[in-house]
Amino acid sequence: MADLDDLRSRWVRALLATRQDSCHPDPYRYADALLRRWQEPQRRYHTVEHLAAVLDRIDALETYADDPDVVRLAAWFHDAVYLPERSTNEERSARLAERALPEAGVAQDTTAEVARLVRLTVTHDPADDDRDGQVLCDADLAILAAAPSAYAAYTAEVREEYHFVPNDAFREGRSAVLRQLLELPRLFRTPYGREHWETTARYNLASELEMLST
């Protein structure tokens, strides 16, 4: 289980580094509201553990980002709205950021950048000069390069989130997602991600796709 107190502290550090001044509501109020979302009962993979893992990877990749704390805020919001039966989660998560961050003291241009990064997780296909987008997308996709047991646990948790989808329909939909990822010229855009994660991730994706096809 993720350490919720540690996550609250990490939220506060990122927020204080990006907001304009201190004359705003208690930052822990926003941490708690977001953590409640990340602990909703319909989640199996997109949980506080996923949030903590993405934040850890951003820490590891921060030298590649232009503004690591903006990327961290985007990580907090990127799956803040998550209903498996809907296809608008990223957009709704971005809009949540657009509402909450100005109230928390974050400037409009920074808020807009956070929302842009959240929307980028629809495709995970940042531009070559989008350093912050590359870090967020690499951090979010790093699970694809997990060891076999961890990757198997990830796929099982994704299936649990879509428990309401019949097996044939799930296999078809999941296979389409895997093909879309494999068709990307590169899954990972940071030098670290390309060196350490690309080969393993492609192997995992291809193996899962083969399994779903049998």
DRENMAR-742675 format. One line per field, with one value per atom (N, C-alpha, C): residue number from 1; residue in one letter; atom name; x, y, z. Coordinates in steps of 0.1 Angstrom, whole numbers. Example, Ala and Ser with C-alpha at 12.3 -4.5 7.8 and 13.67 -1.06 7.14 Angstrom:
num	[1;1;1;2;2;2] .
residu	[A;A;A;S;S;S] .
atome	[N;CA;C;N;CA;C] .
u	[132;123;132;128;137;129] .
v	[-57;-45;-33;-22;-11;0] .
w	[78;78;78;71;71;79] .
END
This chain:
num	[1;1;1;2;2;2;3;3;3;4;4;4;5;5;5;6;6;6;7;7;7;8;8;8;9;9;9;10;10;10;11;11;11;12;12;12;13;13;13;14;14;14;15;15;15;16;16;16;17;17;17;18;18;18;19;19;19;20;20;20;21;21;21;22;22;22;23;23;23;24;24;24;25;25;25;26;26;26;27;27;27;28;28;28;29;29;29;30;30;30;31;31;31;32;32;32;33;33;33;34;34;34;35;35;35;36;36;36;37;37;37;38;38;38;39;39;39;40;40;40;41;41;41;42;42;42;43;43;43;44;44;44;45;45;45;46;46;46;47;47;47;48;48;48;49;49;49;50;50;50;51;51;51;52;52;52;53;53;53;54;54;54;55;55;55;56;56;56;57;57;57;58;58;58;59;59;59;60;60;60;61;61;61;62;62;62;63;63;63;64;64;64;65;65;65;66;66;66;67;67;67;68;68;68;69;69;69;70;70;70;71;71;71;72;72;72;73;73;73;74;74;74;75;75;75;76;76;76;77;77;77;78;78;78;79;79;79;80;80;80;81;81;81;82;82;82;83;83;83;84;84;84;85;85;85;86;86;86;87;87;87;88;88;88;89;89;89;90;90;90;91;91;91;92;92;92;93;93;93;94;94;94;95;95;95;96;96;96;97;97;97;98;98;98;99;99;99;100;100;100;101;101;101;102;102;102;103;103;103;104;104;104;105;105;105;106;106;106;107;107;107;108;108;108;109;109;109;110;110;110;111;111;111;112;112;112;113;113;113;114;114;114;115;115;115;116;116;116;117;117;117;118;118;118;119;119;119;120;120;120;121;121;121;122;122;122;123;123;123;124;124;124;125;125;125;126;126;126;127;127;127;128;128;128;129;129;129;130;130;130;131;131;131;132;132;132;133;133;133;134;134;134;135;135;135;136;136;136;137;137;137;138;138;138;139;139;139;140;140;140;141;141;141;142;142;142;143;143;143;144;144;144;145;145;145;146;146;146;147;147;147;148;148;148;149;149;149;150;150;150;151;151;151;152;152;152;153;153;153;154;154;154;155;155;155;156;156;156;157;157;157;158;158;158;159;159;159;160;160;160;161;161;161;162;162;162;163;163;163;164;164;164;165;165;165;166;166;166;167;167;167;168;168;168;169;169;169;170;170;170;171;171;171;172;172;172;173;173;173;174;174;174;175;175;175;176;176;176;177;177;177;178;178;178;179;179;179;180;180;180;181;181;181;182;182;182;183;183;183;184;184;184;185;185;185;186;186;186;187;187;187;188;188;188;189;189;189;190;190;190;191;191;191;192;192;192;193;193;193;194;194;194;195;195;195;196;196;196;197;197;197;198;198;198;199;199;199;200;200;200;201;201;201;202;202;202;203;203;203;204;204;204;205;205;205;206;206;206;207;207;207;208;208;208;209;209;209;210;210;210;211;211;211;212;212;212;213;213;213;214;214;214] .
residu	[M;M;M;A;A;A;D;D;D;L;L;L;D;D;D;D;D;D;L;L;L;R;R;R;S;S;S;R;R;R;W;W;W;V;V;V;R;R;R;A;A;A;L;L;L;L;L;L;A;A;A;T;T;T;R;R;R;Q;Q;Q;D;D;D;S;S;S;C;C;C;H;H;H;P;P;P;D;D;D;P;P;P;Y;Y;Y;R;R;R;Y;Y;Y;A;A;A;D;D;D;A;A;A;L;L;L;L;L;L;R;R;R;R;R;R;W;W;W;Q;Q;Q;E;E;E;P;P;P;Q;Q;Q;R;R;R;R;R;R;Y;Y;Y;H;H;H;T;T;T;V;V;V;E;E;E;H;H;H;L;L;L;A;A;A;A;A;A;V;V;V;L;L;L;D;D;D;R;R;R;I;I;I;D;D;D;A;A;A;L;L;L;E;E;E;T;T;T;Y;Y;Y;A;A;A;D;D;D;D;D;D;P;P;P;D;D;D;V;V;V;V;V;V;R;R;R;L;L;L;A;A;A;A;A;A;W;W;W;F;F;F;H;H;H;D;D;D;A;A;A;V;V;V;Y;Y;Y;L;L;L;P;P;P;E;E;E;R;R;R;S;S;S;T;T;T;N;N;N;E;E;E;E;E;E;R;R;R;S;S;S;A;A;A;R;R;R;L;L;L;A;A;A;E;E;E;R;R;R;A;A;A;L;L;L;P;P;P;E;E;E;A;A;A;G;G;G;V;V;V;A;A;A;Q;Q;Q;D;D;D;T;T;T;T;T;T;A;A;A;E;E;E;V;V;V;A;A;A;R;R;R;L;L;L;V;V;V;R;R;R;L;L;L;T;T;T;V;V;V;T;T;T;H;H;H;D;D;D;P;P;P;A;A;A;D;D;D;D;D;D;D;D;D;R;R;R;D;D;D;G;G;G;Q;Q;Q;V;V;V;L;L;L;C;C;C;D;D;D;A;A;A;D;D;D;L;L;L;A;A;A;I;I;I;L;L;L;A;A;A;A;A;A;A;A;A;P;P;P;S;S;S;A;A;A;Y;Y;Y;A;A;A;A;A;A;Y;Y;Y;T;T;T;A;A;A;E;E;E;V;V;V;R;R;R;E;E;E;E;E;E;Y;Y;Y;H;H;H;F;F;F;V;V;V;P;P;P;N;N;N;D;D;D;A;A;A;F;F;F;R;R;R;E;E;E;G;G;G;R;R;R;S;S;S;A;A;A;V;V;V;L;L;L;R;R;R;Q;Q;Q;L;L;L;L;L;L;E;E;E;L;L;L;P;P;P;R;R;R;L;L;L;F;F;F;R;R;R;T;T;T;P;P;P;Y;Y;Y;G;G;G;R;R;R;E;E;E;H;H;H;W;W;W;E;E;E;T;T;T;T;T;T;A;A;A;R;R;R;Y;Y;Y;N;N;N;L;L;L;A;A;A;S;S;S;E;E;E;L;L;L;E;E;E;M;M;M;L;L;L;S;S;S;T;T;T] .
atome	[N;CA;C;N;CA;C;N;CA;C;N;CA;C;N;CA;C;N;CA;C;N;CA;C;N;CA;C;N;CA;C;N;CA;C;N;CA;C;N;CA;C;N;CA;C;N;CA;C;N;CA;C;N;CA;C;N;CA;C;N;CA;C;N;CA;C;N;CA;C;N;CA;C;N;CA;C;N;CA;C;N;CA;C;N;CA;C;N;CA;C;N;CA;C;N;CA;C;N;CA;C;N;CA;C;N;CA;C;N;CA;C;N;CA;C;N;CA;C;N;CA;C;N;CA;C;N;CA;C;N;CA;C;N;CA;C;N;CA;C;N;CA;C;N;CA;C;N;CA;C;N;CA;C;N;CA;C;N;CA;C;N;CA;C;N;CA;C;N;CA;C;N;CA;C;N;CA;C;N;CA;C;N;CA;C;N;CA;C;N;CA;C;N;CA;C;N;CA;C;N;CA;C;N;CA;C;N;CA;C;N;CA;C;N;CA;C;N;CA;C;N;CA;C;N;CA;C;N;CA;C;N;CA;C;N;CA;C;N;CA;C;N;CA;C;N;CA;C;N;CA;C;N;CA;C;N;CA;C;N;CA;C;N;CA;C;N;CA;C;N;CA;C;N;CA;C;N;CA;C;N;CA;C;N;CA;C;N;CA;C;N;CA;C;N;CA;C;N;CA;C;N;CA;C;N;CA;C;N;CA;C;N;CA;C;N;CA;C;N;CA;C;N;CA;C;N;CA;C;N;CA;C;N;CA;C;N;CA;C;N;CA;C;N;CA;C;N;CA;C;N;CA;C;N;CA;C;N;CA;C;N;CA;C;N;CA;C;N;CA;C;N;CA;C;N;CA;C;N;CA;C;N;CA;C;N;CA;C;N;CA;C;N;CA;C;N;CA;C;N;CA;C;N;CA;C;N;CA;C;N;CA;C;N;CA;C;N;CA;C;N;CA;C;N;CA;C;N;CA;C;N;CA;C;N;CA;C;N;CA;C;N;CA;C;N;CA;C;N;CA;C;N;CA;C;N;CA;C;N;CA;C;N;CA;C;N;CA;C;N;CA;C;N;CA;C;N;CA;C;N;CA;C;N;CA;C;N;CA;C;N;CA;C;N;CA;C;N;CA;C;N;CA;C;N;CA;C;N;CA;C;N;CA;C;N;CA;C;N;CA;C;N;CA;C;N;CA;C;N;CA;C;N;CA;C;N;CA;C;N;CA;C;N;CA;C;N;CA;C;N;CA;C;N;CA;C;N;CA;C;N;CA;C;N;CA;C;N;CA;C;N;CA;C;N;CA;C;N;CA;C;N;CA;C;N;CA;C;N;CA;C;N;CA;C;N;CA;C;N;CA;C;N;CA;C;N;CA;C;N;CA;C;N;CA;C;N;CA;C;N;CA;C;N;CA;C;N;CA;C;N;CA;C;N;CA;C;N;CA;C;N;CA;C;N;CA;C;N;CA;C;N;CA;C;N;CA;C;N;CA;C;N;CA;C;N;CA;C;N;CA;C;N;CA;C;N;CA;C;N;CA;C;N;CA;C;N;CA;C;N;CA;C;N;CA;C;N;CA;C;N;CA;C;N;CA;C;N;CA;C;N;CA;C;N;CA;C;N;CA;C;N;CA;C;N;CA;C;N;CA;C;N;CA;C;N;CA;C;N;CA;C;N;CA;C;N;CA;C] .
u	[8;0;9;5;13;12;22;23;15;3;-5;1;7;13;25;32;43;38;27;20;15;9;5;17;28;40;45;44;49;40;27;18;21;23;25;38;49;61;59;52;50;41;31;22;29;36;42;53;59;69;63;50;44;34;29;19;25;17;22;26;18;21;14;16;11;-3;-9;-23;-34;-34;-44;-48;-58;-63;-52;-54;-45;-42;-29;-26;-30;-30;-34;-49;-57;-71;-72;-63;-64;-57;-47;-41;-51;-59;-68;-80;-84;-95;-90;-78;-73;-70;-65;-63;-76;-87;-100;-103;-101;-104;-95;-82;-74;-76;-85;-88;-103;-109;-123;-123;-135;-136;-135;-138;-137;-123;-113;-100;-93;-85;-76;-62;-59;-46;-44;-53;-52;-55;-46;-48;-37;-37;-26;-12;-12;1;6;-3;1;6;-2;2;16;19;32;43;40;50;53;43;45;54;50;58;73;75;88;96;89;96;99;90;93;105;106;118;131;130;142;145;135;136;137;137;135;145;157;167;164;154;150;139;133;121;125;117;119;114;103;97;91;100;96;84;82;71;58;58;46;42;52;50;44;49;44;29;26;11;3;8;1;-1;9;8;-3;-5;-16;-29;-30;-43;-46;-36;-37;-47;-50;-60;-69;-70;-78;-93;-98;-111;-109;-114;-112;-125;-132;-144;-141;-139;-135;-145;-157;-167;-168;-160;-161;-148;-149;-137;-132;-138;-135;-127;-121;-114;-103;-95;-84;-89;-99;-105;-111;-118;-124;-114;-103;-92;-85;-83;-77;-86;-99;-108;-109;-107;-106;-94;-82;-70;-73;-80;-83;-92;-100;-108;-100;-93;-87;-75;-66;-53;-53;-61;-62;-67;-77;-81;-70;-62;-50;-39;-40;-29;-20;-23;-14;-18;-8;-11;-18;-25;-33;-24;-12;-4;2;5;9;-2;-14;-25;-28;-27;-29;-19;-7;4;1;-4;-7;-19;-29;-40;-36;-27;-22;-15;-6;1;-9;-19;-29;-36;-39;-46;-36;-23;-14;-14;-18;-18;-29;-37;-46;-38;-28;-20;-6;-1;13;23;20;28;33;42;46;55;56;64;79;88;102;108;102;107;99;90;81;87;97;105;96;87;78;68;63;54;61;74;81;83;86;88;75;64;52;48;49;44;53;67;76;73;70;67;54;44;31;32;41;42;53;60;71;67;54;49;50;50;51;64;74;88;90;80;81;86;91;94;82;83;72;61;64;54;47;54;47;39;44;36;23;24;12;2;7;-2;-9;-1;-7;-18;-16;-26;-38;-36;-48;-56;-49;-56;-64;-58;-66;-78;-77;-88;-99;-95;-105;-112;-105;-112;-123;-121;-130;-138;-141;-148;-161;-168;-181;-181;-169;-167;-166;-174;-173;-159;-155;-141;-137;-146;-142;-141;-149;-149;-136;-133;-121;-108;-108;-96;-94;-105;-105;-100;-106;-102;-88;-84;-71;-60;-63;-54;-52;-63;-62;-52;-54;-45;-30;-28;-14;-8;-16;-11;-8;-17;-14;-1;2;14;26;25;36;39;29;31;38;39;46;61;67;81;90;86;93;82;83;74;79;92;98;106;105;111;124;125;136;148;160;172;172;168;168;157;145;135;138;144;148;159;168;179;174;166;163;150;140;127;121;126;120;120;131;132;123;123;115;100;97;83;77;85;80;78;88;86;74;71;59;46;46;34;32;42;41;36;42;38;23;19;5;-4;0;-8;-9;1;1;-8;-7;-16;-31;-34;-48;-53;-44;-48;-50;-46;-47;-60] .
v	[-12;0;12;22;34;42;49;57;70;72;83;96;95;107;112;103;106;113;107;113;127;129;143;152;148;157;160;150;152;161;160;170;184;186;199;205;197;202;207;199;203;215;215;227;240;239;251;256;247;251;258;256;261;272;274;284;298;308;322;328;325;330;321;324;316;319;329;334;326;313;304;293;285;275;265;258;248;238;236;227;212;208;195;191;202;200;194;199;194;180;177;164;154;157;147;145;156;154;145;147;139;125;123;109;101;108;101;96;104;100;88;88;77;64;65;53;48;53;49;34;28;13;7;14;8;6;11;11;-2;-8;-19;-16;-11;-7;8;16;31;36;32;34;43;45;53;47;34;27;31;32;37;52;60;74;75;67;68;63;52;47;58;64;75;86;90;101;96;84;79;79;76;76;90;100;114;118;114;118;113;100;94;101;107;113;128;134;149;157;152;160;162;154;155;165;169;178;193;201;216;221;215;219;207;200;187;188;200;201;202;209;209;195;187;173;165;168;161;164;177;181;174;173;166;151;145;131;129;139;138;138;146;148;138;131;124;113;107;97;100;113;117;113;115;110;97;86;73;64;63;54;45;32;24;23;26;25;37;47;60;62;69;72;87;94;108;111;101;103;113;113;122;137;139;152;157;148;152;155;147;149;163;166;179;190;189;199;201;190;191;199;197;204;219;222;236;243;235;241;242;232;231;240;239;246;261;268;283;286;278;280;277;268;265;274;284;294;293;284;282;291;297;307;300;308;303;296;301;295;282;281;268;258;263;254;248;257;253;242;244;234;221;221;208;201;209;203;198;205;200;186;185;173;162;164;154;149;158;154;146;148;141;126;122;108;100;107;100;92;98;92;87;93;90;93;103;106;120;124;138;142;155;160;158;159;157;168;180;190;193;183;184;176;183;175;171;180;177;166;167;156;143;143;130;124;132;127;121;128;123;110;110;98;86;88;77;72;81;77;69;73;66;52;51;38;29;33;25;11;10;-3;-14;-9;-18;-25;-20;-26;-34;-37;-44;-58;-64;-78;-86;-99;-107;-108;-110;-112;-98;-87;-74;-71;-74;-71;-80;-92;-101;-95;-90;-84;-72;-64;-52;-56;-65;-69;-75;-82;-88;-77;-67;-55;-47;-46;-39;-47;-60;-68;-67;-66;-65;-52;-41;-28;-29;-37;-39;-52;-56;-68;-69;-58;-57;-59;-60;-62;-77;-83;-97;-100;-113;-117;-113;-117;-114;-100;-92;-77;-71;-76;-72;-75;-88;-91;-83;-80;-71;-57;-51;-38;-37;-46;-46;-48;-57;-60;-47;-39;-27;-17;-16;-7;-12;-25;-30;-27;-29;-26;-12;-3;11;15;9;12;6;-6;-12;-4;2;10;23;28;40;38;48;46;44;50;48;48;39;39;50;51;60;70;83;94;99;97;102;92;97;88;76;79;68;58;62;53;45;51;44;33;37;27;16;19;9;2;8;3;-2;4;2;-13;-20;-34;-43;-42;-50;-47;-35;-31;-37;-36;-42;-57;-63;-77;-81;-73;-76;-74;-63;-60;-70;-74;-84;-98;-101;-114;-114;-102;-101;-102;-95;-95;-109;-117;-131;-139;-137;-145;-142;-129;-125;-131;-134;-138;-154;-161;-175;-180] .
w	[0;0;0;-8;-9;4;7;19;17;22;19;25;37;42;33;28;19;6;1;-11;-8;4;7;7;13;13;-1;-9;-23;-30;-28;-34;-30;-17;-12;-17;-18;-24;-38;-46;-60;-62;-53;-54;-50;-39;-34;-43;-51;-61;-73;-75;-87;-85;-73;-71;-68;-70;-71;-57;-47;-33;-23;-10;0;5;-1;4;-3;-1;-7;3;-1;9;12;23;28;17;13;2;5;17;21;17;17;13;-1;-10;-24;-25;-17;-17;-12;-2;4;-6;-13;-23;-35;-39;-50;-46;-34;-29;-27;-24;-23;-37;-47;-60;-64;-61;-65;-57;-47;-39;-41;-52;-55;-57;-54;-54;-68;-79;-92;-98;-90;-95;-90;-99;-96;-99;-111;-115;-112;-116;-115;-101;-92;-78;-72;-59;-53;-56;-57;-60;-74;-84;-97;-96;-89;-87;-81;-71;-64;-74;-82;-91;-102;-107;-117;-111;-99;-93;-90;-87;-85;-98;-109;-122;-127;-123;-127;-119;-106;-99;-106;-111;-118;-131;-137;-151;-150;-138;-137;-145;-147;-154;-168;-174;-188;-189;-178;-179;-178;-184;-183;-169;-165;-152;-145;-138;-131;-122;-115;-106;-114;-125;-133;-138;-142;-146;-134;-122;-110;-108;-109;-108;-119;-131;-141;-138;-131;-127;-117;-108;-98;-105;-115;-122;-133;-138;-151;-151;-140;-138;-127;-123;-112;-114;-126;-130;-137;-132;-138;-137;-147;-148;-160;-158;-169;-181;-178;-188;-197;-194;-202;-209;-220;-228;-227;-217;-216;-203;-197;-184;-185;-195;-196;-197;-205;-207;-194;-187;-175;-164;-164;-155;-158;-170;-174;-169;-171;-167;-151;-145;-130;-126;-133;-130;-133;-144;-148;-137;-130;-120;-107;-103;-89;-88;-98;-96;-95;-102;-100;-86;-81;-67;-57;-60;-51;-52;-62;-63;-74;-84;-95;-106;-113;-124;-135;-143;-154;-165;-168;-178;-173;-160;-155;-154;-150;-151;-165;-174;-188;-193;-188;-191;-185;-172;-165;-173;-177;-184;-197;-204;-217;-215;-205;-202;-199;-191;-188;-201;-210;-222;-231;-230;-238;-235;-223;-219;-227;-235;-244;-254;-260;-270;-266;-255;-251;-263;-271;-282;-282;-273;-272;-284;-287;-298;-294;-304;-301;-292;-292;-284;-271;-268;-256;-245;-238;-228;-216;-211;-200;-204;-216;-221;-222;-226;-227;-214;-204;-190;-185;-186;-181;-188;-201;-208;-205;-205;-201;-187;-178;-164;-164;-171;-171;-178;-188;-196;-190;-180;-176;-171;-167;-162;-174;-186;-197;-198;-191;-191;-178;-171;-158;-160;-149;-149;-152;-157;-161;-150;-137;-127;-125;-125;-123;-135;-147;-159;-159;-155;-154;-144;-132;-122;-128;-136;-142;-152;-160;-170;-163;-152;-144;-138;-133;-127;-137;-149;-160;-163;-164;-167;-156;-144;-133;-134;-138;-140;-151;-161;-171;-170;-158;-155;-162;-165;-171;-186;-192;-206;-209;-218;-221;-227;-225;-228;-243;-252;-266;-269;-264;-266;-259;-247;-241;-248;-253;-261;-273;-280;-292;-289;-278;-274;-269;-261;-255;-266;-276;-287;-295;-297;-305;-298;-284;-277;-278;-277;-278;-292;-302;-316;-318;-312;-313;-307;-295;-288;-296;-301;-309;-322;-327;-340;-338;-325;-323;-326;-333;-336;-324;-313;-300;-289;-280;-268;-258;-257;-247;-254;-249;-256;-248;-235;-228;-231;-231;-233;-223;-211;-201;-205;-208;-212;-224;-234;-246;-243;-234;-231;-222;-212;-202;-203;-210;-210;-223;-234;-247;-251;-251;-255;-247;-234;-225;-227;-229;-230;-243;-254;-267;-266;-259;-257;-249;-238;-230;-238;-246;-254;-264;-271;-282;-276;-264;-258;-254;-248;-244;-256;-267;-279;-285;-285;-289;-281;-268;-258;-261;-263;-266;-279;-288;-301;-302;-291;-291;-284] .
END
